[in-house]
Amino acid sequence: MSSMWAATRTQFNPKMMMLIFAPFFIALILWSILMFVFWGSWHDSLMLWVNGATYPTWISPAVVAIVSGYFISIMLLFLLAPAVYLTTILITAFFSMPIIVQHVQRRYFPQVSEQGSHHVLGSILNTLIAIGVLLIGWVLGFPFWLLTPLAPVISLVLTAYMIQRLFRYDALAAYATNEEMRVIIQRSSSKFFMLGIVAAFIQFIPIINLFMATWVGLSFTFLAFNELRQLREYEIGYP
């Protein structure tokens, strides 16, 4: 709660305000282009899947085709918001987090020294693992999406995992040693995951979800630096 409140206050800094809009507009433009280019193929593929289903004989095939066409179009547009949100999260994690982390450290945690061995390859590998687990979870959980009302829960848990893995690494990589990162993740994994749940829940809030990626990054940075500072002060004895 304290990390989220600190993130809320810090988000109104002019530098952070700029980071709110840049990743969102990049993600929106990217998905708008993809929708424009692939709309027809995505729509046709889903139509083939819907038309292959079995319907009661009293329902006219023409009615099924018309209703299915409108339903698929609405579904594709509905999926645009979470797609933009997740893409904004990825852009923020990879490109905006160095700025966010540096800003938070200089302004609020000057006593925390830089002792990590952050490198771009490690961030890329961590991002690929996070996205890979998310995609595998979606594929394995697809039957539950169709046969049970667990779709929101599955989406929440998988998105929370991806977000917390992305941001905890990017927040700690430059400042925590490998051993410190291991201890913090092991000791505070529940805190990171609960913050990931909050961040994942935001994807279900229309409009607001499109502008919250920087707030998520700030929240994880404050949480990570608080954990790192406590580890060094109370267990190791140096900042």
N, C-alpha and C positions, 0 to 999 in steps of 0.2 A: 504493500500500500504506500509506503514512504517513497519507494522508487517511482511508482506511477504518479504520485503527487509532485515529486521533483521534476519528472519529465513534463508534466502539464505546465508547470511554471516556466521551465526552460524553453519550451516549444515556442514561446512568444518572443524569443530573441530574434532579431532581424536575420541573422545568418541561418538559424534553424527554420524560419519561415520560408526562406528561399528553397530549402531542401524539401519542404512539404510538397511544393507544386511541381518541381522539375521531374522527379521520378514518376509522379502520377501522369503528367502530360506525355512523357516518353512512352509509358506503358499504354496509355489510351490511344496514342497515334499508332503504335505497333499493332495492337489488336484490331483497330479500325481497318488497317491495311490488310491484315490477315482475314478479317471477316469479308472484306470486299473481294479479295482474291479467291478465297476458298468457300464462300457461302454456298454456292451451288453444289459443290461436291459433298460438303458436310450435310446439307439438307437432303440431297438425293440418297446418301448412304443411310441416314436415319429413316427416310421414307421406305427404303427397301426392307429395313428391319421391322418397321411398324406394319407394313403390308404383309409380311410373312407370318404375322400373328393370326390366331384363330378368333373369329368374332361370331356372335349369335347370328343365325340365318336371317332374322328379321331386320338386321341392320343393313342398309343398302351399301354396296361397295363404294358408290359415288360419295355417299355421306361420310364414310370412313376416310376416303381420300381427302375430302375437303377439310374435315375436322382435324385429321392428322397433319395436313399441311400447315394449318394455322397453329396448331399446338407445337409443332417442331420449330416453327419460326419464333414463337414466343419463348420456347425453351432455350434456343440458341441465344436470343437477346438476354434472357435471364442469366445465362451462364457467363455473359460478358463481364458483369460486375465482379464476381469472384476471380475471374481470369485476370482482369486488370489489377485487382487487389494483390493477388499472389505475385504477379509480375512486378508490381511496385515494391513489394516486400523484397524480392530478389535484387532489384536495382538498388534499393536502399542499403541492403546488407553488403553488397559488393562494392558500390561506388560511394555511397554517402556515409557509411559507418566510420571510415578513417577520419572524416571531418567531425562527425558527432563525437567520437571517442576523444579526439584531441581537444575539442571545445570543453567537454565535461571534465577532462583531467586537469586542464589548465585553470579552469574557473572554480572547480569544486573539490578536486583531489590533487592539489599541487604536491602533497607529501608522498604520493604514490609514484615511485620511480619506474622508469621503463626498463624492464629486465627480460622481456620476451624475445623470441626469435621469429617474429611474424614474417611470413613471406607469401607472395601471391599464390604459389603452387599449393600451399597448405589450405588457403582459403578456397581455391577452386576445388580441391579434393573434398573438403568438408561440404561445400555446396552440392557437389555431385552426389555424395552419400545421402544428404538430406533429401534431395529431389528424388533419388532412386528409391529410398524407403517410402516416400510419399506415393510414387507411382505404383510400386509393388503393392502397397496397402490398398490403393484404389482398385487395382485389378483383382486382388484376392477378395476384397470386400464387395465386389460388384453384385454377387447373388443376394447379399443382404440388402443392398440398395433396392433391388427389385421386389424381394419377397417379404421384407420386414420394414417397420418404421424407423430403422436405426440409421438411416442416411445422414441426418444432421449430426448424430453422435460420432459416426465414423469420420465424417468430414472434420469435425471439431478436433478429435484426437490426432488424426494424421496431420492436419495443418498446424496444430500446437507443437507436435514433435518437430516438424520442419522448421518452424519459426524459432523455437528455442535453441535448436542445434545451430542454426545459422548465426543468430545474434550473440549467443554466449561465447562462441569462438571468436567472432570478429571483435567483441568488446574486450576480450582478455588477451588475444594473441600477441599484441605488441608490448604488453606490460607484465604479464605473468609468465614465469618460467613453466616449462613442461610439467614439472612436479607440482607447482602451485595450481596450475590449471586442472591437473588430475584430482588433486585434493578438493578444490572448490566444486568441481562438477560432481564428485562423489558425495560430498557433504551437503551440497545445496541443490541437488538435482530436482527435488520436489518444488523448490521455490522457482527455479527456472521453468519447470513444466507448468506450474500454476499460472505464471505470467504468460506462458505460451497459450494456455487455455483462454485467458482474457483477450490476447491478441487475435486468436483464432475466432473467438466469438464476435469480434468486431466485423468480420467478413459478412455477417448476417444483418448488419445495420445499414440500410440503404444510404447512399450519399456519404455518410460519415466514414464508411469503410474505405473510401477512395482517397482520403486525405490523412490517414492515421499511421502510415508506415514510419514516418520520422518519429512520431511519439513512441511507437513500439521500440525503435532503435534506441531512443533516449532512455526508456524504461529499463531495457536490458543493460544498458551501459551503467546506469546508476546502481542497479542491483549487482552487477559484476564487480564494480569498483568498491562498493561497500563490503562485499565478501572478501575481496583481495586485501583491502585495508585491514579488516578484522583479522584475517589470517596472519598478516605480517606483524601487526601490533601485539596480538595476544598470544600467538603461538611461536612466532619466529623472533620477534623483538626488534625488527627494523622496518622502515617504511618502504 
